[in-house]
Amino acid sequence: MQGEPLFLGRYFLPEEGQAGHDHVVILTHKLWLKLGADRKIIGTTLRLDSEPYTVVGVQAPGDQDRGENQLTVPLVFKPEQLNHDFHWLLVMGRMKPGVTLHQAQQNMDAVTAHIAQVYPKSDKGWGAKVELLKNDFLPPERIQMLWLLLGAVGFVLLIACVNVANLLLARGMTRQKELAVRSALGATRATIFAQLLTESLLLTLVGGALGVCVGYAMLQGLIAVMPRGTLPNEADLRLNLPILLFTLSATTLAGLLAGSAPAWYASRIDPGESLKEGGRTGTSAAKHRLRRLLVIGEFALALALLAGAGLAIHSFWNLTRVDLGIRTDHVLTFSLPVPDSRSKEPVQITAYYRNILAHIDAVPGVSHAAVMTGYPLHGVGFGMPFTLAGGPAYSDPSQRPGAGFGMVTPDYVSTFGLHLVKGRSFSEQDTATSIKVVMVNESFAKKYLQGKDPLRQRVVVEQLIPGVQKLGPGVEWQIVGVYQDVHAADWHEHLEEMVVPFWQIPWPQATIGVRTAEDPASMQASIAAAVHAVDPQIALAEPKTLDQIREESLASERFTLILFGTFAVVALFLATLGIYGVVAFSVAQRSHEIAVRMALGATRNRVLALVVREGTVLAAIGLGLGLIGAYFVGRAMQSMLFGVRALDFSAFSAVALILLAAALLACYLPARRAASVEPMRALRTE
């Protein structure tokens, strides 16, 4: 369907989509390499979940190798698995030629409406949304971040162009006599303009070539720090021909932008006036004004870019200070990939996990251990609709509220350090034969139990049955405790959650958390040995400390911070370099004036203040204009920030002070050189 040829073998046959004929597998190219890169692997057998599977194909190297998937098997449903209780499938299809997205959506609306009419209890209120595959797996926040980064690149490019334009203006001023001679010898303004613009383009092309080399090194660094899943697998991050052509176009455009104004000014010189001035280089007020405007503009751009970095830093700081609702220190987590072929009987599942917990608890250095269906900081496992016992009935089941739903063992609260706000935690007496009990988080209580005593309420949730792909009848669960919210994957809001005793709904596949007295990573081997003592065939999948999980959950924000921070540092350097160049050139041009001032009694401190004030005023005007741009940058970044407003006084003040300090330093160096001039020597030189 996707039109991608295989490297070896074939795709699945139609009959392999039926139960009993589905034990075939297609490997990704990276997995094939790990298995020895045997070209005769087609037809061999691999064991997956203790079941034999025949290798029928190997995918070509490419997109799939950049993802986490290692292999593909046919999606086959047994007759007892076909029901309408779960809605979790993603369907991909190729539209017929001539069919529009609107027509496809209308067809699917008709199909889902018919299904809802036939199965109103499970499918009323459900539908299907037809979307293009392109960029469909990129969340809107990620797309917005990419646009903002493109804007940051544009800001840096504009600042660089302003710097080059300033340097070319200064160079044009020093070449006035040369250009006047050329003009006097017959060179037209167009010829002089073309010459200077050509010089500018050559400089930018050389810089662009060097930039490609730097860009290659930066790309490798970007790939190294970019979190997994930031971009879809189709994103091929390498310097290819389209990118090089874009770089050439951008470099040429930058050369034209940076060189046009200086070339135009230089081509309009009056040869008679320039030659009359002799050795002294004359400068017009218009050129000085243009150079000052360019400096003001680059400082405004730099402040807007630094403000974005400041907002990202403040947001990341807020995230690191968030009370997660759990203690992340000294906890090791891992999942147990129990094969589907194992028994689904609740009694056997309970005995299996009780035995594993007993062996883990016996390991020296282990203080608590718990089994759960979810993953810390990633949710409690399931999402289930519910109703409140004695509350309103819903004629349309799809209108029922929903919340996270998971199963945990009694030591869950102690293992992760949850804080109970009200009521009690689970105990070993909460078993399959006792009263069904549930704990809810604060967000659940605030949203659904406002003005009520949570410990007097019961929730009705359809029964989850291990090994059965169909929900059972509704079961009433008595709320016995309310616990503090635990942050999940979305740091911007708390999700409503319910957890029930694992022993009341034992589930085959689960995650285990272990609190240790020592470094949890160092105890992984002894904990694995305890698990293998119960089940030698099982492996600890993705063992990680809870601190590692926390750091991974912040990886996307950290990556954004690194990118914006890098661009901000470059912008700060370029802006500082720009104002330094303007002030230094101004000092060189005014050496005669400064010498006269000092000869007439001006002190060195007064000269120093005069030069510094000139650059500082330009920087201050640029900062004032930049604050307007910074506000709009903050508004654009609002959805990416945590606990930070678009107009953040602390972030804006900090970056403004940094930029002003850089401007003062850039002005001080040429000012000190001007103040150290010997008046008589300078006048004799003139």
SULLINRA-V410330 format. One record per residue. N is the residue number from 0. RES is the residue in one small letter. PSI is psi as a letter, one per 20 degrees, with the letter a starting at -180 (NA if undefined). OMEGA is omega as a letter, one per 30 degrees, with the letter a starting at -180 (999 if undefined). NEAR is the number of other ideal C-beta (glycine too) atoms within 8 Angstrom. Layout:
# SULLINRA-V410330
n=(N:N)
res=(RES:RES)
psi=(PSI:PSI)
omega=(OMEGA:OMEGA)
near=(NEAR:NEAR)
This chain:
# SULLINRA-V410330
n=(0:1:2:3:4:5:6:7:8:9:10:11:12:13:14:15:16:17:18:19:20:21:22:23:24:25:26:27:28:29:30:31:32:33:34:35:36:37:38:39:40:41:42:43:44:45:46:47:48:49:50:51:52:53:54:55:56:57:58:59:60:61:62:63:64:65:66:67:68:69:70:71:72:73:74:75:76:77:78:79:80:81:82:83:84:85:86:87:88:89:90:91:92:93:94:95:96:97:98:99:100:101:102:103:104:105:106:107:108:109:110:111:112:113:114:115:116:117:118:119:120:121:122:123:124:125:126:127:128:129:130:131:132:133:134:135:136:137:138:139:140:141:142:143:144:145:146:147:148:149:150:151:152:153:154:155:156:157:158:159:160:161:162:163:164:165:166:167:168:169:170:171:172:173:174:175:176:177:178:179:180:181:182:183:184:185:186:187:188:189:190:191:192:193:194:195:196:197:198:199:200:201:202:203:204:205:206:207:208:209:210:211:212:213:214:215:216:217:218:219:220:221:222:223:224:225:226:227:228:229:230:231:232:233:234:235:236:237:238:239:240:241:242:243:244:245:246:247:248:249:250:251:252:253:254:255:256:257:258:259:260:261:262:263:264:265:266:267:268:269:270:271:272:273:274:275:276:277:278:279:280:281:282:283:284:285:286:287:288:289:290:291:292:293:294:295:296:297:298:299:300:301:302:303:304:305:306:307:308:309:310:311:312:313:314:315:316:317:318:319:320:321:322:323:324:325:326:327:328:329:330:331:332:333:334:335:336:337:338:339:340:341:342:343:344:345:346:347:348:349:350:351:352:353:354:355:356:357:358:359:360:361:362:363:364:365:366:367:368:369:370:371:372:373:374:375:376:377:378:379:380:381:382:383:384:385:386:387:388:389:390:391:392:393:394:395:396:397:398:399:400:401:402:403:404:405:406:407:408:409:410:411:412:413:414:415:416:417:418:419:420:421:422:423:424:425:426:427:428:429:430:431:432:433:434:435:436:437:438:439:440:441:442:443:444:445:446:447:448:449:450:451:452:453:454:455:456:457:458:459:460:461:462:463:464:465:466:467:468:469:470:471:472:473:474:475:476:477:478:479:480:481:482:483:484:485:486:487:488:489:490:491:492:493:494:495:496:497:498:499:500:501:502:503:504:505:506:507:508:509:510:511:512:513:514:515:516:517:518:519:520:521:522:523:524:525:526:527:528:529:530:531:532:533:534:535:536:537:538:539:540:541:542:543:544:545:546:547:548:549:550:551:552:553:554:555:556:557:558:559:560:561:562:563:564:565:566:567:568:569:570:571:572:573:574:575:576:577:578:579:580:581:582:583:584:585:586:587:588:589:590:591:592:593:594:595:596:597:598:599:600:601:602:603:604:605:606:607:608:609:610:611:612:613:614:615:616:617:618:619:620:621:622:623:624:625:626:627:628:629:630:631:632:633:634:635:636:637:638:639:640:641:642:643:644:645:646:647:648:649:650:651:652:653:654:655:656:657:658:659:660:661:662:663:664:665:666:667:668:669:670:671:672:673:674:675:676:677:678:679:680:681:682:683:684:685)
res=(m:q:g:e:p:l:f:l:g:r:y:f:l:p:e:e:g:q:a:g:h:d:h:v:v:i:l:t:h:k:l:w:l:k:l:g:a:d:r:k:i:i:g:t:t:l:r:l:d:s:e:p:y:t:v:v:g:v:q:a:p:g:d:q:d:r:g:e:n:q:l:t:v:p:l:v:f:k:p:e:q:l:n:h:d:f:h:w:l:l:v:m:g:r:m:k:p:g:v:t:l:h:q:a:q:q:n:m:d:a:v:t:a:h:i:a:q:v:y:p:k:s:d:k:g:w:g:a:k:v:e:l:l:k:n:d:f:l:p:p:e:r:i:q:m:l:w:l:l:l:g:a:v:g:f:v:l:l:i:a:c:v:n:v:a:n:l:l:l:a:r:g:m:t:r:q:k:e:l:a:v:r:s:a:l:g:a:t:r:a:t:i:f:a:q:l:l:t:e:s:l:l:l:t:l:v:g:g:a:l:g:v:c:v:g:y:a:m:l:q:g:l:i:a:v:m:p:r:g:t:l:p:n:e:a:d:l:r:l:n:l:p:i:l:l:f:t:l:s:a:t:t:l:a:g:l:l:a:g:s:a:p:a:w:y:a:s:r:i:d:p:g:e:s:l:k:e:g:g:r:t:g:t:s:a:a:k:h:r:l:r:r:l:l:v:i:g:e:f:a:l:a:l:a:l:l:a:g:a:g:l:a:i:h:s:f:w:n:l:t:r:v:d:l:g:i:r:t:d:h:v:l:t:f:s:l:p:v:p:d:s:r:s:k:e:p:v:q:i:t:a:y:y:r:n:i:l:a:h:i:d:a:v:p:g:v:s:h:a:a:v:m:t:g:y:p:l:h:g:v:g:f:g:m:p:f:t:l:a:g:g:p:a:y:s:d:p:s:q:r:p:g:a:g:f:g:m:v:t:p:d:y:v:s:t:f:g:l:h:l:v:k:g:r:s:f:s:e:q:d:t:a:t:s:i:k:v:v:m:v:n:e:s:f:a:k:k:y:l:q:g:k:d:p:l:r:q:r:v:v:v:e:q:l:i:p:g:v:q:k:l:g:p:g:v:e:w:q:i:v:g:v:y:q:d:v:h:a:a:d:w:h:e:h:l:e:e:m:v:v:p:f:w:q:i:p:w:p:q:a:t:i:g:v:r:t:a:e:d:p:a:s:m:q:a:s:i:a:a:a:v:h:a:v:d:p:q:i:a:l:a:e:p:k:t:l:d:q:i:r:e:e:s:l:a:s:e:r:f:t:l:i:l:f:g:t:f:a:v:v:a:l:f:l:a:t:l:g:i:y:g:v:v:a:f:s:v:a:q:r:s:h:e:i:a:v:r:m:a:l:g:a:t:r:n:r:v:l:a:l:v:v:r:e:g:t:v:l:a:a:i:g:l:g:l:g:l:i:g:a:y:f:v:g:r:a:m:q:s:m:l:f:g:v:r:a:l:d:f:s:a:f:s:a:v:a:l:i:l:l:a:a:a:l:l:a:c:y:l:p:a:r:r:a:a:s:v:e:p:m:r:a:l:r:t:e)
psi=(h:i:k:p:q:q:g:q:b:r:r:q:q:g:i:j:j:q:p:i:j:j:m:q:q:p:q:r:h:h:h:h:g:h:j:i:l:o:i:k:h:p:i:r:p:q:p:p:l:j:q:p:p:p:p:i:r:p:q:q:q:c:g:h:i:i:a:i:p:h:r:p:q:q:o:p:p:q:h:i:i:o:a:j:h:q:n:i:q:p:p:p:q:p:q:q:p:i:p:r:h:g:g:h:g:g:g:h:g:g:g:h:h:g:g:h:h:h:m:h:h:h:i:p:i:q:a:p:p:p:q:q:h:p:j:h:j:o:q:h:h:g:g:h:g:h:g:h:h:h:h:g:g:h:g:g:g:g:g:g:g:g:g:g:g:g:h:h:g:g:h:h:h:i:j:g:g:g:h:g:g:g:h:h:j:i:p:r:h:h:g:g:g:h:g:h:h:g:g:g:h:g:g:h:g:g:h:h:g:h:h:g:g:h:h:g:g:h:g:g:h:g:h:h:i:p:q:p:j:g:q:r:h:i:o:n:n:r:n:a:g:h:h:h:h:g:g:g:g:h:g:g:g:h:h:g:g:h:i:g:g:h:h:g:g:h:i:j:q:o:h:g:g:g:h:h:i:c:h:p:p:q:p:q:h:g:g:g:g:g:h:g:h:g:g:g:g:h:h:g:g:g:g:g:g:h:h:g:h:g:g:h:g:g:g:h:g:g:h:i:j:p:o:i:i:r:p:i:q:l:p:p:q:q:q:o:m:p:q:i:i:r:q:j:p:h:g:h:g:g:h:g:h:h:g:g:h:g:h:g:h:i:p:p:i:p:h:q:q:q:q:r:i:a:p:p:j:j:r:i:f:r:p:q:q:r:r:p:p:i:a:q:q:o:h:o:h:i:i:q:r:r:r:q:p:r:p:q:r:h:j:g:g:h:g:j:k:q:o:p:h:q:b:r:a:q:r:i:i:n:a:h:i:a:p:p:q:q:q:q:r:h:h:g:g:h:g:i:k:p:j:q:o:h:i:j:q:q:q:o:p:q:p:p:p:p:i:p:l:p:q:a:r:p:p:p:p:p:p:i:q:p:q:q:p:p:p:b:h:o:i:i:q:p:q:p:q:p:q:r:p:h:i:h:m:p:p:g:p:r:q:p:p:p:p:r:h:a:p:h:h:i:j:g:g:h:g:h:h:h:g:h:h:g:n:i:i:q:q:o:p:l:p:q:q:h:h:g:g:g:h:h:h:j:g:g:h:h:g:g:g:g:g:h:g:g:h:g:g:g:g:g:g:g:g:g:h:g:h:g:g:g:g:g:h:g:g:h:h:j:h:g:g:h:g:g:g:h:h:j:i:p:r:h:h:g:g:g:h:g:g:h:h:g:h:h:g:g:g:g:g:h:g:g:h:h:h:g:h:h:g:h:g:h:g:h:j:g:i:i:q:o:k:p:r:h:n:o:g:g:g:h:g:g:h:g:h:g:h:h:h:h:g:g:g:h:h:h:g:h:g:h:h:g:i:j:p:o:g:h:g:h:h:h:g:NA)
omega=(a:l:a:l:l:l:l:l:a:l:a:l:a:a:l:l:l:l:a:l:a:a:l:a:l:a:l:a:a:l:l:l:l:a:l:l:a:l:l:a:a:a:l:a:l:l:l:a:l:l:l:l:l:l:a:a:l:a:l:l:a:a:a:a:l:l:a:a:a:a:a:l:l:l:a:l:l:a:a:l:a:l:a:a:a:a:a:a:l:a:l:l:l:a:l:l:l:l:l:l:l:l:l:l:l:l:l:l:l:a:a:l:l:l:l:l:a:a:a:a:a:a:l:a:l:l:l:l:a:a:l:a:a:l:a:a:l:l:a:a:l:l:l:l:l:l:l:l:l:l:l:l:l:l:a:l:l:l:l:l:l:l:a:l:l:l:l:l:l:l:l:l:a:a:a:a:l:a:l:l:l:a:l:l:l:l:l:l:l:l:l:l:a:l:a:l:l:l:l:a:l:l:a:l:l:l:l:l:l:l:l:l:l:l:l:l:l:l:l:l:l:l:a:a:a:l:l:l:l:l:l:a:a:a:a:a:l:l:l:a:l:l:l:l:l:l:l:l:a:l:l:l:l:l:l:a:a:a:a:a:l:a:l:l:a:a:a:a:l:a:a:a:a:a:l:a:l:a:a:a:l:l:a:l:a:l:l:a:l:a:l:l:l:l:l:a:a:l:l:l:a:l:l:l:l:l:l:l:l:l:l:l:l:l:a:l:l:a:a:a:a:l:a:a:l:l:a:a:l:l:l:l:l:l:l:a:a:a:l:a:l:a:l:a:a:a:a:l:l:a:a:a:l:l:l:l:l:l:l:l:a:l:l:a:l:l:l:l:a:l:a:l:a:l:a:a:l:l:a:l:a:l:a:l:a:l:l:l:a:a:a:l:a:l:l:a:a:l:l:l:a:l:l:a:a:l:a:l:a:a:a:a:a:a:a:l:l:l:l:l:a:l:a:l:l:l:l:l:l:a:a:a:a:l:l:a:a:l:l:l:a:a:l:a:a:a:a:a:a:l:a:l:a:a:l:a:l:l:a:a:l:a:l:a:a:l:a:a:l:a:l:l:l:a:l:a:l:l:a:a:l:a:a:l:l:a:l:a:l:a:a:l:l:l:l:a:l:l:a:l:l:a:l:l:l:a:a:a:a:l:a:l:a:l:a:l:a:l:a:l:a:a:a:a:a:l:l:l:l:l:a:l:l:a:a:a:a:l:l:a:l:l:a:l:a:l:l:l:l:l:l:l:l:a:a:l:l:l:l:l:a:a:a:l:l:l:a:l:l:l:l:l:a:l:l:l:a:a:l:a:l:a:a:l:l:l:l:a:a:a:l:l:a:l:l:l:a:l:l:l:l:l:l:l:l:l:l:a:a:a:a:a:a:a:a:l:l:l:a:l:l:l:l:l:a:l:l:l:l:l:l:l:l:l:a:a:a:a:a:a:l:l:a:l:a:l:a:a:a:a:a:l:a:a:l:l:l:a:l:l:l:l:l:l:a:l:a:a:l:l:l:l:l:a:a:a:l:a:a:l:l:a:l:l:l:999)
near=(5:3:3:7:4:12:9:9:9:7:7:10:6:5:6:10:10:8:8:4:9:11:9:13:13:15:14:13:14:9:10:14:7:6:9:5:6:8:5:6:13:10:7:9:7:8:8:9:8:7:9:7:12:10:16:12:12:14:13:8:7:8:8:10:9:6:7:4:7:7:10:6:11:8:5:8:7:7:6:6:7:6:8:6:8:6:4:3:4:3:5:5:5:4:7:5:4:4:7:6:9:6:8:11:10:8:8:12:10:8:9:12:9:8:11:12:6:7:9:8:6:9:12:11:9:9:8:8:6:7:6:6:5:4:7:7:4:9:5:7:8:10:10:11:10:8:8:12:11:8:9:13:9:8:14:13:10:11:15:10:11:15:13:14:14:14:9:14:15:11:9:14:12:7:9:14:11:7:15:14:10:9:12:8:6:5:7:6:8:7:8:15:12:8:8:15:12:8:9:16:12:8:10:15:11:8:9:13:8:8:10:11:8:8:10:9:8:8:11:8:8:9:8:6:7:9:9:5:4:8:8:7:7:5:7:6:7:5:8:7:5:6:8:10:8:8:12:9:8:10:13:11:8:14:13:11:9:14:17:9:9:15:15:9:12:14:12:6:11:6:11:7:9:13:11:6:11:5:5:7:10:8:7:6:5:7:11:10:8:11:13:10:8:13:16:12:11:16:20:13:16:17:17:14:16:14:17:16:14:14:15:16:11:13:14:12:8:11:11:7:5:9:3:9:10:11:7:10:6:9:17:15:15:11:12:14:9:8:8:5:6:7:5:8:7:9:6:8:14:11:8:10:13:8:9:15:14:8:12:14:8:7:11:4:9:15:7:9:13:15:12:18:13:11:11:12:13:9:11:13:11:9:6:11:9:13:13:11:9:4:6:4:5:8:3:7:10:7:6:9:7:7:14:14:15:15:14:15:13:11:10:15:11:10:13:15:8:11:7:12:7:7:10:7:9:13:7:6:5:12:9:8:3:9:5:10:14:12:15:16:14:11:11:14:12:7:8:9:12:7:3:7:5:12:10:6:11:10:14:11:12:11:10:11:8:12:5:8:7:7:8:9:5:8:10:9:13:9:16:10:12:15:14:10:8:14:9:10:7:6:9:4:4:9:10:12:15:18:12:15:13:15:10:13:11:13:11:11:8:14:12:15:15:15:12:13:6:8:7:13:7:6:15:11:6:10:14:10:8:13:14:9:7:9:9:5:4:10:4:12:8:6:9:10:11:17:9:8:15:11:8:9:10:11:9:8:13:10:12:11:12:9:10:14:11:8:15:14:8:9:15:13:8:14:16:12:10:16:16:12:12:14:15:11:11:12:14:7:9:9:13:10:7:13:14:10:11:12:9:6:5:7:6:8:7:9:15:13:8:10:16:12:8:11:15:12:8:15:16:9:10:16:14:7:11:17:12:7:13:14:10:9:13:17:8:9:13:9:7:11:12:10:5:11:6:8:7:12:6:7:13:13:8:9:15:12:8:10:17:12:8:11:16:11:9:13:17:10:10:13:16:9:10:14:11:6:12:5:10:8:8:13:11:6:6:8)
